[in-house]
């Protein structure tokens, strides 16, 4: 095994452990901190794939901005066990059914992953994940979805301002 494979397995084990800790942590602040560790390990995977731009964007946007926002929201909500309402059995059943459906989708995706061997040869060239290729793809093949998402974000910001505006 070479160094990249060893790093991949270490990062994967750390990501899985951190994701499990997000779920089993009793304190919501600890869950957010474990989620930040998950984002750092995902950025490590991006670096191993020669996608440095995605790694930096993941760190800045997710681990930086969104996790700080989550942390502020959790601290402002002052979550405790006494204030949490009891969930009905049908809510728990709906959660189990939706989790089972998600598991079935993930298993089917893993089974269909046999075509990845051809794509692995492309990754050896080092051209995947570079900013130049990402820009070409965004502004040639995906220009319409890119612009639609920007209009969607703009309308969400306007909606948030209208909802938050005091009369």
C-alpha positions as CSV (number, residue, x, y, z in Angstrom):
1,X,0.0,0.0,0.0
2,X,1.3,3.4,-0.9
3,X,1.0,6.6,1.2
4,X,-2.1,7.9,-0.5
5,X,-4.0,4.7,0.3
6,X,-2.9,4.9,3.9
7,X,-4.0,8.5,4.2
8,X,-7.3,7.7,2.5
9,X,-8.0,4.9,5.1
10,X,-7.0,7.1,8.0
11,X,-9.2,10.0,6.8
12,X,-12.1,7.6,6.1
13,X,-11.9,6.0,9.6
14,X,-11.7,9.4,11.2
15,X,-14.7,10.7,9.1
16,X,-16.8,7.7,10.1
17,X,-15.9,7.9,13.8
18,X,-16.6,11.7,13.8
19,X,-19.9,11.2,12.0
20,X,-20.9,8.5,14.6
21,X,-19.9,10.9,17.4
22,X,-22.2,13.6,15.8
23,X,-25.1,11.2,16.2
24,X,-24.4,9.8,19.7
25,X,-23.2,13.0,21.4
26,X,-25.7,14.2,24.1
27,X,-24.6,17.8,24.0
28,X,-25.6,19.6,20.7
29,X,-22.5,21.8,20.9
30,X,-20.3,18.7,20.9
31,X,-22.2,17.4,17.9
32,X,-21.4,20.6,16.0
33,X,-17.7,20.3,16.9
34,X,-17.6,16.7,15.7
35,X,-19.3,17.8,12.5
36,X,-16.5,20.3,11.9
37,X,-14.1,17.4,12.2
38,X,-16.1,15.5,9.5
39,X,-15.8,18.6,7.2
40,X,-12.0,18.7,7.8
41,X,-11.7,15.0,6.8
42,X,-13.8,15.5,3.7
43,X,-11.5,18.4,2.8
44,X,-8.6,15.9,3.2
45,X,-10.3,13.6,0.8
46,X,-10.7,16.4,-1.7
47,X,-7.0,17.1,-1.5
48,X,-6.2,13.5,-2.1
49,X,-8.4,13.7,-5.3
50,X,-6.3,16.8,-6.4
51,X,-9.3,19.1,-5.9
52,X,-7.7,21.8,-3.9
53,X,-10.3,24.4,-4.7
54,X,-13.1,22.2,-3.4
55,X,-11.2,21.5,-0.3
56,X,-10.7,25.2,0.5
57,X,-14.3,26.1,-0.4
58,X,-15.5,23.2,1.9
59,X,-13.4,24.6,4.7
60,X,-14.4,28.2,4.3
61,X,-18.1,27.7,3.6
62,X,-19.0,24.7,5.6
63,X,-16.5,24.4,8.4
64,X,-16.2,28.1,8.7
65,X,-19.5,29.9,8.0
66,X,-22.2,27.3,8.3
67,X,-20.9,25.6,11.4
68,X,-20.5,28.9,13.2
69,X,-24.1,29.7,12.3
70,X,-25.2,26.3,13.6
71,X,-23.3,26.9,16.8
72,X,-24.9,30.3,17.3
73,X,-28.4,29.0,16.7
74,X,-27.8,26.1,19.1
75,X,-26.5,28.5,21.8
76,X,-29.4,30.9,21.3
77,X,-32.0,28.2,21.4
78,X,-30.8,27.0,24.8
79,X,-31.6,23.4,24.2
80,X,-32.3,21.2,27.3
81,X,-34.1,18.0,27.9
82,X,-36.9,19.5,30.0
83,X,-38.1,21.9,27.2
84,X,-38.1,19.3,24.5
85,X,-41.6,17.9,23.7
86,X,-42.2,14.1,23.7
87,X,-42.4,12.6,20.2
88,X,-45.2,10.4,19.3
89,X,-44.6,6.8,18.2
90,X,-45.7,7.5,14.6
91,X,-43.0,10.2,14.3
92,X,-40.4,7.7,15.4
93,X,-41.9,5.2,12.9
94,X,-41.7,7.8,10.1
95,X,-38.1,8.4,11.0
96,X,-37.3,4.7,10.9
97,X,-39.1,4.3,7.5
98,X,-37.3,7.3,5.9
99,X,-34.0,6.1,7.3
100,X,-34.6,2.7,5.8
101,X,-35.5,4.2,2.4
102,X,-32.3,6.2,2.5
103,X,-30.3,3.1,3.3
104,X,-31.9,1.2,0.4
105,X,-30.9,4.1,-2.0
106,X,-27.3,4.1,-0.7
107,X,-27.0,0.3,-1.1
108,X,-28.3,0.5,-4.6
109,X,-25.8,3.3,-5.4
110,X,-22.9,1.2,-4.1
111,X,-24.0,-1.8,-6.2
112,X,-24.1,0.4,-9.3
113,X,-20.6,1.7,-8.7
114,X,-18.9,-0.9,-10.9
115,X,-18.3,1.7,-13.6
116,X,-15.9,3.7,-11.4
117,X,-12.9,1.7,-12.6
118,X,-13.0,3.5,-15.9
119,X,-13.1,6.9,-14.2
120,X,-10.2,6.0,-11.9
121,X,-7.9,6.0,-15.0
122,X,-8.9,9.7,-15.6
123,X,-7.9,10.6,-12.1
124,X,-4.3,9.5,-12.6
125,X,-3.8,12.3,-15.1
126,X,-4.3,15.0,-12.4
127,X,-6.8,17.0,-14.4
128,X,-9.8,16.3,-12.3
129,X,-10.7,18.9,-9.7
130,X,-8.6,21.8,-11.0
131,X,-10.2,25.3,-11.0
132,X,-9.7,25.6,-14.8
133,X,-11.8,22.5,-15.5
134,X,-14.4,23.4,-12.9
135,X,-14.8,26.9,-14.5
136,X,-15.1,25.4,-18.0
137,X,-17.7,23.0,-16.8
138,X,-19.7,25.6,-14.8
139,X,-19.8,28.2,-17.6
140,X,-20.3,25.9,-20.6
141,X,-22.1,22.7,-19.7
142,X,-23.9,23.8,-16.5
143,X,-24.4,27.5,-17.2
144,X,-28.3,27.3,-17.0
145,X,-28.4,25.4,-13.7
146,X,-25.7,27.7,-12.3
147,X,-27.7,30.8,-13.1
148,X,-31.0,29.3,-11.9
149,X,-29.4,28.5,-8.6
150,X,-28.1,32.1,-8.3
151,X,-31.6,33.4,-8.9
152,X,-32.9,30.9,-6.3
153,X,-30.4,32.2,-3.8
154,X,-31.3,35.8,-4.5
155,X,-35.0,35.1,-4.1
156,X,-34.3,33.3,-0.8
157,X,-32.4,36.3,0.5
158,X,-35.2,38.7,-0.5
159,X,-37.7,36.4,1.2
160,X,-35.6,36.2,4.4
161,X,-35.4,40.1,4.5
162,X,-39.2,40.4,3.9
163,X,-40.0,37.8,6.6
164,X,-37.5,39.3,9.0
165,X,-38.7,42.9,8.4
166,X,-40.6,44.4,11.3
167,X,-43.8,46.3,10.6
